[in-house]
Amino acid sequence: MERAPGVTLIHAKDHPVLRDAVAWQLTEVRYALPRRGNARVVLGFHRADESLQLCFEGVDEFSVTAGFPDAPNSGERVRVRILDVTHLQWNGVTVRVESSCGGLSFWARSVRIAEGLSLAPRRRPRRP
């Protein structure tokens, strides 16, 4: 289902998972499509001497444009806006993510702060 962000996001508020998300610089984007089909995106952020990762589950309409993450102006840093869109009631979609330079966007069912998260399952070393 194609969504019309310009019209429907007027009433969306910043998501509480990351206070003042636009103050954080985007440093990492990882995408995974597990066999079960529940797409996941992990975004890494940095601000001053703090770093963290957010994990988005149930990702839909993931889009990255050519040249991303190059910001439009050489001195500009890529920032991300994370919106709470639960008011839209779109089949469990609760989050909208958009980058400041327009190069990254997606919808998600949930978001959480990731601690020790790995996108790929770890394999046990083979025994000799």
LOBAKE-470990 format. One record per residue: residue in one letter; x, y, z of N, C-alpha, C in turn. Coordinates in Angstrom, 2 decimals, m for minus. Example, Ala and Ser with C-alpha at 12.3 -4.5 7.8 and 13.67 -1.06 7.14 Angstrom:
# residues 2
@residuo A | nxx 13.19 | nyy m5.69 | nzz 7.80 | caxx 12.30 | cayy m4.50 | cazz 7.80 | cxx 13.20 | cyy m3.30 | czz 7.80
@residuo S | nxx 12.85 | nyy m2.25 | nzz 7.08 | caxx 13.67 | cayy m1.06 | cazz 7.14 | cxx 12.90 | cyy 0.03 | czz 7.87
***
This chain:
# residues 128
@residuo M | nxx 0.84 | nyy m1.18 | nzz 0.00 | caxx 0.00 | cayy 0.00 | cazz 0.00 | cxx 0.88 | cyy 1.24 | czz 0.00
@residuo E | nxx 0.76 | nyy 2.05 | nzz m0.99 | caxx 1.55 | cayy 3.29 | cazz m1.10 | cxx 0.98 | cyy 4.31 | czz m0.11
@residuo R | nxx 1.85 | nyy 4.94 | nzz 0.63 | caxx 1.41 | cayy 5.92 | cazz 1.62 | cxx 1.77 | cyy 7.31 | czz 1.13
@residuo A | nxx 1.03 | nyy 8.30 | nzz 1.52 | caxx 1.26 | cayy 9.69 | cazz 1.08 | cxx 1.79 | cyy 10.51 | czz 2.25
@residuo P | nxx 3.11 | nyy 10.48 | nzz 2.51 | caxx 3.66 | cayy 11.13 | cazz 3.69 | cxx 3.41 | cyy 12.63 | czz 3.77
@residuo G | nxx 3.41 | nyy 13.34 | nzz 2.65 | caxx 3.23 | cayy 14.78 | cazz 2.68 | cxx 1.89 | cyy 15.21 | czz 3.24
@residuo V | nxx 0.88 | nyy 14.38 | nzz 3.07 | caxx m0.46 | cayy 14.72 | cazz 3.52 | cxx m0.73 | cyy 14.20 | czz 4.92
@residuo T | nxx m0.36 | nyy 12.98 | nzz 5.19 | caxx m0.77 | cayy 12.32 | cazz 6.43 | cxx 0.14 | cyy 12.57 | czz 7.63
@residuo L | nxx 1.32 | nyy 13.10 | nzz 7.43 | caxx 2.26 | cayy 13.26 | cazz 8.54 | cxx 2.19 | cyy 14.63 | czz 9.21
@residuo I | nxx 1.25 | nyy 15.44 | nzz 8.82 | caxx 1.12 | cayy 16.78 | cazz 9.40 | cxx 0.93 | cyy 16.70 | czz 10.91
@residuo H | nxx 0.17 | nyy 15.72 | nzz 11.38 | caxx m0.14 | cayy 15.61 | cazz 12.80 | cxx 0.79 | cyy 14.66 | czz 13.56
@residuo A | nxx 1.78 | nyy 14.10 | nzz 12.88 | caxx 2.72 | cayy 13.18 | cazz 13.54 | cxx 3.64 | cyy 13.94 | czz 14.48
@residuo K | nxx 3.91 | nyy 13.31 | nzz 15.61 | caxx 4.81 | cayy 13.90 | cazz 16.61 | cxx 6.13 | cyy 13.12 | czz 16.61
@residuo D | nxx 7.18 | nyy 13.74 | nzz 17.15 | caxx 8.45 | cayy 13.04 | cazz 17.28 | cxx 8.27 | cyy 11.80 | czz 18.17
@residuo H | nxx 8.89 | nyy 10.70 | nzz 17.77 | caxx 8.79 | cayy 9.46 | cazz 18.53 | cxx 9.62 | cyy 9.59 | czz 19.81
@residuo P | nxx 9.12 | nyy 9.10 | nzz 20.94 | caxx 9.85 | cayy 9.25 | cazz 22.21 | cxx 11.08 | cyy 8.35 | czz 22.38
@residuo V | nxx 11.33 | nyy 7.42 | nzz 21.45 | caxx 12.45 | cayy 6.50 | cazz 21.61 | cxx 13.80 | cyy 7.22 | czz 21.67
@residuo L | nxx 13.90 | nyy 8.35 | nzz 21.00 | caxx 15.16 | cayy 9.11 | cazz 20.98 | cxx 14.83 | cyy 10.59 | czz 21.07
@residuo R | nxx 15.03 | nyy 11.15 | nzz 22.25 | caxx 14.72 | cayy 12.57 | cazz 22.44 | cxx 15.58 | cyy 13.42 | czz 21.52
@residuo D | nxx 14.96 | nyy 14.39 | nzz 20.88 | caxx 15.66 | cayy 15.32 | cazz 20.01 | cxx 16.50 | cyy 14.58 | czz 18.96
@residuo A | nxx 15.85 | nyy 13.68 | nzz 18.24 | caxx 16.55 | cayy 12.82 | cazz 17.28 | cxx 17.37 | cyy 13.61 | czz 16.26
@residuo V | nxx 16.89 | nyy 14.79 | nzz 15.84 | caxx 17.62 | cayy 15.56 | cazz 14.83 | cxx 18.93 | cyy 16.12 | czz 15.36
@residuo A | nxx 19.16 | nyy 16.07 | nzz 16.67 | caxx 20.44 | cayy 16.52 | cazz 17.23 | cxx 21.51 | cyy 15.44 | czz 17.11
@residuo W | nxx 21.09 | nyy 14.22 | nzz 16.80 | caxx 22.02 | cayy 13.10 | cazz 16.66 | cxx 22.43 | cyy 12.96 | czz 15.20
@residuo Q | nxx 23.71 | nyy 12.66 | nzz 14.97 | caxx 24.21 | cayy 12.43 | cazz 13.62 | cxx 24.05 | cyy 10.96 | czz 13.27
@residuo L | nxx 23.52 | nyy 10.69 | nzz 12.09 | caxx 23.39 | cayy 9.32 | cazz 11.61 | cxx 24.77 | cyy 8.82 | czz 11.20
@residuo T | nxx 25.20 | nyy 7.68 | nzz 11.74 | caxx 26.53 | cayy 7.15 | cazz 11.46 | cxx 26.51 | cyy 5.77 | czz 10.81
@residuo E | nxx 25.36 | nyy 5.10 | nzz 10.86 | caxx 25.32 | cayy 3.72 | cazz 10.38 | cxx 23.90 | cyy 3.35 | czz 9.95
@residuo V | nxx 23.79 | nyy 2.61 | nzz 8.85 | caxx 22.51 | cayy 2.07 | cazz 8.39 | cxx 22.75 | cyy 0.62 | czz 8.01
@residuo R | nxx 22.02 | nyy m0.31 | nzz 8.66 | caxx 22.10 | cayy m1.73 | cazz 8.31 | cxx 20.69 | cyy m2.26 | czz 8.09
@residuo Y | nxx 20.54 | nyy m3.06 | nzz 7.05 | caxx 19.24 | cayy m3.60 | cazz 6.68 | cxx 19.33 | cyy m5.11 | czz 6.59
@residuo A | nxx 18.31 | nyy m5.79 | nzz 7.11 | caxx 18.28 | cayy m7.25 | cazz 7.03 | cxx 16.89 | cyy m7.73 | czz 6.69
@residuo L | nxx 16.83 | nyy m8.74 | nzz 5.83 | caxx 15.56 | cayy m9.37 | cazz 5.48 | cxx 15.68 | cyy m10.85 | czz 5.83
@residuo P | nxx 15.32 | nyy m11.20 | nzz 7.07 | caxx 15.42 | cayy m12.61 | cazz 7.48 | cxx 14.49 | cyy m13.50 | czz 6.68
@residuo R | nxx 14.68 | nyy m14.78 | nzz 6.76 | caxx 13.88 | cayy m15.74 | cazz 6.00 | cxx 12.39 | cyy m15.62 | czz 6.30
@residuo R | nxx 12.06 | nyy m15.22 | nzz 7.47 | caxx 10.64 | cayy m15.12 | cazz 7.85 | cxx 9.99 | cyy m13.87 | czz 7.28
@residuo G | nxx 10.75 | nyy m12.98 | nzz 6.68 | caxx 10.19 | cayy m11.81 | cazz 6.01 | cxx 9.97 | cyy m10.59 | czz 6.86
@residuo N | nxx 10.38 | nyy m10.61 | nzz 8.12 | caxx 10.24 | cayy m9.45 | cazz 8.99 | cxx 11.48 | cyy m8.56 | czz 8.83
@residuo A | nxx 11.44 | nyy m7.63 | nzz 7.90 | caxx 12.60 | cayy m6.78 | cazz 7.62 | cxx 12.97 | cyy m5.96 | czz 8.85
@residuo R | nxx 14.28 | nyy m5.76 | nzz 9.02 | caxx 14.79 | cayy m5.02 | cazz 10.17 | cxx 15.83 | cyy m4.02 | czz 9.69
@residuo V | nxx 15.80 | nyy m2.82 | nzz 10.28 | caxx 16.81 | cayy m1.79 | cazz 10.02 | cxx 17.42 | cyy m1.38 | czz 11.34
@residuo V | nxx 18.74 | nyy m1.27 | nzz 11.35 | caxx 19.44 | cayy m0.75 | cazz 12.52 | cxx 20.12 | cyy 0.55 | czz 12.10
@residuo L | nxx 19.84 | nyy 1.61 | nzz 12.85 | caxx 20.47 | cayy 2.90 | cazz 12.61 | cxx 21.39 | cyy 3.22 | czz 13.77
@residuo G | nxx 22.62 | nyy 3.62 | nzz 13.46 | caxx 23.57 | cayy 4.04 | cazz 14.48 | cxx 23.61 | cyy 5.56 | czz 14.53
@residuo F | nxx 23.71 | nyy 6.11 | nzz 15.74 | caxx 23.73 | cayy 7.55 | cazz 15.94 | cxx 24.88 | cyy 7.95 | czz 16.85
@residuo H | nxx 25.34 | nyy 9.20 | nzz 16.68 | caxx 26.40 | cayy 9.74 | cazz 17.52 | cxx 26.08 | cyy 11.20 | czz 17.86
@residuo R | nxx 26.34 | nyy 11.57 | nzz 19.11 | caxx 26.18 | cayy 12.96 | cazz 19.55 | cxx 27.18 | cyy 13.20 | czz 20.66
@residuo A | nxx 28.01 | nyy 14.22 | nzz 20.47 | caxx 29.07 | cayy 14.54 | cazz 21.45 | cxx 29.86 | cyy 13.27 | czz 21.75
@residuo D | nxx 29.81 | nyy 12.75 | nzz 22.98 | caxx 30.55 | cayy 11.54 | cazz 23.31 | cxx 29.62 | cyy 10.34 | czz 23.53
@residuo E | nxx 28.42 | nyy 10.41 | nzz 22.97 | caxx 27.45 | cayy 9.33 | cazz 23.10 | cxx 27.21 | cyy 8.66 | czz 21.76
@residuo S | nxx 27.02 | nyy 7.35 | nzz 21.81 | caxx 26.64 | cayy 6.58 | cazz 20.61 | cxx 25.55 | cyy 5.60 | czz 21.01
@residuo L | nxx 24.65 | nyy 5.32 | nzz 20.08 | caxx 23.64 | cayy 4.31 | cazz 20.31 | cxx 23.10 | cyy 3.80 | czz 19.00
@residuo Q | nxx 22.38 | nyy 2.69 | nzz 19.07 | caxx 21.76 | cayy 2.10 | cazz 17.90 | cxx 20.27 | cyy 1.90 | czz 18.18
@residuo L | nxx 19.46 | nyy 2.15 | nzz 17.16 | caxx 18.03 | cayy 1.88 | cazz 17.24 | cxx 17.71 | cyy 0.75 | czz 16.27
@residuo C | nxx 16.88 | nyy m0.17 | nzz 16.72 | caxx 16.45 | cayy m1.29 | cazz 15.89 | cxx 14.98 | cyy m1.10 | czz 15.52
@residuo F | nxx 14.71 | nyy m1.09 | nzz 14.22 | caxx 13.36 | cayy m0.94 | cazz 13.70 | cxx 12.93 | cyy m2.30 | czz 13.15
@residuo E | nxx 11.78 | nyy m2.81 | nzz 13.60 | caxx 11.26 | cayy m4.11 | cazz 13.17 | cxx 10.03 | cyy m3.90 | czz 12.29
@residuo G | nxx 9.76 | nyy m4.87 | nzz 11.43 | caxx 8.61 | cayy m4.80 | cazz 10.55 | cxx 8.70 | cyy m3.65 | czz 9.58
@residuo V | nxx 9.87 | nyy m3.49 | nzz 8.98 | caxx 10.14 | cayy m2.36 | cazz 8.07 | cxx 9.45 | cyy m2.58 | czz 6.73
@residuo D | nxx 8.89 | nyy m1.49 | nzz 6.21 | caxx 8.19 | cayy m1.52 | cazz 4.93 | cxx 8.56 | cyy m0.28 | czz 4.14
@residuo E | nxx 8.56 | nyy m0.40 | nzz 2.82 | caxx 8.90 | cayy 0.70 | cazz 1.91 | cxx 10.25 | cyy 1.34 | czz 2.25
@residuo F | nxx 11.25 | nyy 0.49 | nzz 2.51 | caxx 12.60 | cayy 0.95 | cazz 2.79 | cxx 13.17 | cyy 1.55 | czz 1.51
@residuo S | nxx 13.68 | nyy 2.78 | nzz 1.61 | caxx 14.19 | cayy 3.47 | cazz 0.42 | cxx 15.49 | cyy 4.20 | czz 0.74
@residuo V | nxx 16.50 | nyy 3.95 | nzz m0.08 | caxx 17.77 | cayy 4.66 | cazz 0.00 | cxx 18.09 | cyy 5.15 | czz m1.40
@residuo T | nxx 18.30 | nyy 6.45 | nzz m1.56 | caxx 18.58 | cayy 6.98 | cazz m2.88 | cxx 20.06 | cyy 6.89 | czz m3.21
@residuo A | nxx 20.37 | nyy 6.93 | nzz m4.49 | caxx 21.76 | cayy 6.88 | cazz m4.95 | cxx 22.54 | cyy 8.04 | czz m4.33
@residuo G | nxx 23.74 | nyy 7.77 | nzz m3.89 | caxx 24.59 | cayy 8.80 | cazz m3.31 | cxx 24.44 | cyy 8.96 | czz m1.81
@residuo F | nxx 23.41 | nyy 8.34 | nzz m1.22 | caxx 23.26 | cayy 8.42 | cazz 0.23 | cxx 24.43 | cyy 7.69 | czz 0.86
@residuo P | nxx 25.06 | nyy 8.18 | nzz 1.89 | caxx 24.67 | cayy 9.22 | cazz 2.81 | cxx 25.30 | cyy 10.58 | czz 2.55
@residuo D | nxx 25.75 | nyy 10.86 | nzz 1.34 | caxx 26.33 | cayy 12.17 | cazz 1.07 | cxx 25.27 | cyy 13.24 | czz 1.28
@residuo A | nxx 25.56 | nyy 14.18 | nzz 2.16 | caxx 24.63 | cayy 15.27 | cazz 2.42 | cxx 24.68 | cyy 16.25 | czz 1.25
@residuo P | nxx 23.61 | nyy 17.00 | nzz 1.03 | caxx 23.57 | cayy 17.92 | cazz m0.11 | cxx 24.67 | cyy 18.98 | czz m0.09
@residuo N | nxx 25.03 | nyy 19.44 | nzz 1.08 | caxx 26.12 | cayy 20.42 | cazz 1.21 | cxx 27.26 | cyy 19.75 | czz 1.94
@residuo S | nxx 28.46 | nyy 19.98 | nzz 1.51 | caxx 29.62 | cayy 19.25 | cazz 2.03 | cxx 29.76 | cyy 19.33 | czz 3.54
@residuo G | nxx 29.38 | nyy 20.42 | nzz 4.18 | caxx 29.53 | cayy 20.55 | cazz 5.63 | cxx 28.33 | cyy 20.06 | czz 6.41
@residuo E | nxx 27.26 | nyy 19.67 | nzz 5.74 | caxx 26.04 | cayy 19.27 | cazz 6.42 | cxx 26.10 | cyy 17.82 | czz 6.88
@residuo R | nxx 25.64 | nyy 17.56 | nzz 8.09 | caxx 25.59 | cayy 16.19 | cazz 8.60 | cxx 24.22 | cyy 15.59 | czz 8.37
@residuo V | nxx 24.17 | nyy 14.30 | nzz 8.18 | caxx 22.90 | cayy 13.63 | cazz 7.96 | cxx 22.20 | cyy 13.42 | czz 9.30
@residuo R | nxx 21.01 | nyy 13.93 | nzz 9.40 | caxx 20.18 | cayy 13.79 | cazz 10.59 | cxx 18.93 | cyy 12.99 | czz 10.21
@residuo V | nxx 18.25 | nyy 12.45 | nzz 11.20 | caxx 17.07 | cayy 11.64 | cazz 10.95 | cxx 15.92 | cyy 12.13 | czz 11.81
@residuo R | nxx 14.75 | nyy 12.15 | nzz 11.22 | caxx 13.54 | cayy 12.46 | cazz 11.98 | cxx 12.78 | cyy 11.16 | czz 12.17
@residuo I | nxx 12.44 | nyy 10.85 | nzz 13.42 | caxx 11.72 | cayy 9.63 | cazz 13.75 | cxx 10.35 | cyy 10.07 | czz 14.27
@residuo L | nxx 9.30 | nyy 9.67 | nzz 13.56 | caxx 7.94 | cayy 10.12 | cazz 13.88 | cxx 7.08 | cyy 8.99 | czz 14.43
@residuo D | nxx 6.23 | nyy 9.33 | nzz 15.38 | caxx 5.23 | cayy 8.41 | cazz 15.91 | cxx 3.99 | cyy 8.56 | czz 15.04
@residuo V | nxx 3.63 | nyy 7.51 | nzz 14.31 | caxx 2.48 | cayy 7.59 | cazz 13.40 | cxx 1.38 | cyy 6.60 | czz 13.80
@residuo T | nxx 1.30 | nyy 6.29 | nzz 15.09 | caxx 0.26 | cayy 5.36 | cazz 15.55 | cxx m1.14 | cyy 5.89 | czz 15.25
@residuo H | nxx m1.31 | nyy 7.19 | nzz 15.19 | caxx m2.62 | cayy 7.77 | cazz 14.93 | cxx m3.16 | cyy 7.40 | czz 13.54
@residuo L | nxx m2.30 | nyy 6.98 | nzz 12.63 | caxx m2.74 | cayy 6.62 | cazz 11.28 | cxx m3.45 | cyy 5.27 | czz 11.25
@residuo Q | nxx m3.13 | nyy 4.40 | nzz 12.22 | caxx m3.73 | cayy 3.06 | cazz 12.33 | cxx m3.59 | cyy 2.27 | czz 11.03
@residuo W | nxx m2.36 | nyy 2.16 | nzz 10.53 | caxx m2.06 | cayy 1.44 | cazz 9.30 | cxx m1.52 | cyy 0.06 | czz 9.59
@residuo N | nxx m2.36 | nyy m0.89 | nzz 9.83 | caxx m1.97 | cayy m2.29 | cazz 10.02 | cxx m0.74 | cyy m2.47 | czz 10.91
@residuo G | nxx m0.71 | nyy m1.81 | nzz 12.04 | caxx 0.37 | cayy m1.97 | cazz 12.99 | cxx 1.58 | cyy m1.08 | czz 12.78
@residuo V | nxx 1.60 | nyy m0.28 | nzz 11.72 | caxx 2.72 | cayy 0.63 | cazz 11.49 | cxx 2.65 | cyy 1.76 | czz 12.52
@residuo T | nxx 3.77 | nyy 1.97 | nzz 13.24 | caxx 3.79 | cayy 2.98 | cazz 14.30 | cxx 4.89 | cyy 4.02 | czz 14.14
@residuo V | nxx 5.82 | nyy 3.80 | nzz 13.19 | caxx 7.00 | cayy 4.66 | cazz 13.09 | cxx 7.25 | cyy 5.04 | czz 11.63
@residuo R | nxx 7.64 | nyy 6.30 | nzz 11.42 | caxx 8.10 | cayy 6.79 | cazz 10.11 | cxx 9.48 | cyy 7.39 | czz 10.33
@residuo V | nxx 10.43 | nyy 7.05 | nzz 9.44 | caxx 11.79 | cayy 7.58 | cazz 9.52 | cxx 12.11 | cyy 8.29 | czz 8.21
@residuo E | nxx 12.67 | nyy 9.49 | nzz 8.31 | caxx 13.09 | cayy 10.27 | cazz 7.14 | cxx 14.41 | cyy 10.97 | czz 7.47
@residuo S | nxx 15.34 | nyy 10.93 | nzz 6.52 | caxx 16.62 | cayy 11.62 | cazz 6.73 | cxx 16.50 | cyy 13.08 | czz 6.31
@residuo S | nxx 17.40 | nyy 13.89 | nzz 6.86 | caxx 17.39 | cayy 15.33 | cazz 6.59 | cxx 17.69 | cyy 15.66 | czz 5.14
@residuo C | nxx 18.43 | nyy 14.79 | nzz 4.47 | caxx 18.80 | cayy 15.07 | cazz 3.08 | cxx 17.90 | cyy 14.33 | czz 2.09
@residuo G | nxx 16.87 | nyy 13.66 | nzz 2.61 | caxx 15.92 | cayy 12.97 | cazz 1.74 | cxx 16.41 | cyy 11.67 | czz 1.17
@residuo G | nxx 17.55 | nyy 11.15 | nzz 1.61 | caxx 18.11 | cayy 9.95 | cazz 1.01 | cxx 17.69 | cyy 8.64 | czz 1.65
@residuo L | nxx 17.01 | nyy 8.70 | nzz 2.79 | caxx 16.63 | cayy 7.50 | cazz 3.51 | cxx 15.23 | cyy 7.69 | czz 4.07
@residuo S | nxx 14.38 | nyy 6.69 | nzz 3.87 | caxx 13.05 | cayy 6.74 | cazz 4.45 | cxx 12.47 | cyy 5.33 | czz 4.55
@residuo F | nxx 11.62 | nyy 5.12 | nzz 5.55 | caxx 10.91 | cayy 3.86 | cazz 5.69 | cxx 9.84 | cyy 3.97 | czz 6.77
@residuo W | nxx 8.95 | nyy 2.98 | nzz 6.79 | caxx 7.92 | cayy 2.81 | cazz 7.80 | cxx 8.31 | cyy 1.60 | czz 8.62
@residuo A | nxx 7.87 | nyy 1.52 | nzz 9.89 | caxx 8.18 | cayy 0.35 | cazz 10.72 | cxx 7.05 | cyy 0.10 | czz 11.72
@residuo R | nxx 6.97 | nyy m1.16 | nzz 12.14 | caxx 5.97 | cayy m1.52 | cazz 13.14 | cxx 6.43 | cyy m1.15 | czz 14.55
@residuo S | nxx 7.75 | nyy m1.20 | nzz 14.80 | caxx 8.24 | cayy m0.89 | cazz 16.14 | cxx 9.69 | cyy m0.41 | czz 16.09
@residuo V | nxx 10.11 | nyy 0.20 | nzz 17.17 | caxx 11.49 | cayy 0.66 | cazz 17.32 | cxx 11.89 | cyy 0.51 | czz 18.78
@residuo R | nxx 13.15 | nyy 0.17 | nzz 18.98 | caxx 13.70 | cayy 0.06 | cazz 20.35 | cxx 15.18 | cyy 0.37 | czz 20.32
@residuo I | nxx 15.70 | nyy 0.72 | nzz 21.47 | caxx 17.14 | cayy 0.93 | cazz 21.58 | cxx 17.79 | cyy m0.45 | czz 21.58
@residuo A | nxx 18.75 | nyy m0.64 | nzz 20.69 | caxx 19.40 | cayy m1.94 | cazz 20.52 | cxx 20.65 | cyy m2.02 | czz 21.38
@residuo E | nxx 20.78 | nyy m3.09 | nzz 22.10 | caxx 21.97 | cayy m3.32 | cazz 22.90 | cxx 22.54 | cyy m4.68 | czz 22.55
@residuo G | nxx 23.74 | nyy m4.68 | nzz 22.03 | caxx 24.39 | cayy m5.93 | cazz 21.66 | cxx 23.69 | cyy m6.66 | czz 20.53
@residuo L | nxx 23.07 | nyy m5.92 | nzz 19.64 | caxx 22.30 | cayy m6.52 | cazz 18.55 | cxx 23.18 | cyy m6.85 | czz 17.36
@residuo S | nxx 22.96 | nyy m8.00 | nzz 16.80 | caxx 23.63 | cayy m8.39 | cazz 15.57 | cxx 22.57 | cyy m8.71 | czz 14.53
@residuo L | nxx 22.71 | nyy m8.19 | nzz 13.33 | caxx 21.74 | cayy m8.47 | cazz 12.27 | cxx 21.85 | cyy m9.90 | czz 11.77
@residuo A | nxx 23.06 | nyy m10.41 | nzz 11.69 | caxx 23.27 | cayy m11.76 | cazz 11.19 | cxx 23.39 | cyy m12.72 | czz 12.37
@residuo P | nxx 22.79 | nyy m13.90 | nzz 12.25 | caxx 22.94 | cayy m14.87 | cazz 13.34 | cxx 24.39 | cyy m15.31 | czz 13.46
@residuo R | nxx 24.84 | nyy m15.44 | nzz 14.67 | caxx 26.22 | cayy m15.87 | cazz 14.89 | cxx 26.32 | cyy m17.37 | czz 14.70
@residuo R | nxx 27.36 | nyy m17.78 | nzz 14.01 | caxx 27.58 | cayy m19.20 | cazz 13.79 | cxx 28.59 | cyy m19.71 | czz 14.79
@residuo R | nxx 28.34 | nyy m20.91 | nzz 15.26 | caxx 29.28 | cayy m21.53 | cazz 16.18 | cxx 30.49 | cyy m21.99 | czz 15.39
@residuo P | nxx 31.66 | nyy m21.83 | nzz 15.96 | caxx 32.86 | cayy m22.32 | cazz 15.27 | cxx 32.80 | cyy m23.85 | czz 15.16
@residuo R | nxx 33.30 | nyy m24.33 | nzz 14.05 | caxx 33.33 | cayy m25.79 | cazz 13.83 | cxx 34.38 | cyy m26.42 | czz 14.74
@residuo R | nxx 34.01 | nyy m27.57 | nzz 15.24 | caxx 34.97 | cayy m28.31 | cazz 16.09 | cxx 35.84 | cyy m29.19 | czz 15.20
@residuo P | nxx 37.13 | nyy m29.26 | nzz 15.52 | caxx 38.02 | cayy m30.09 | cazz 14.70 | cxx 37.79 | cyy m31.57 | czz 14.87
***
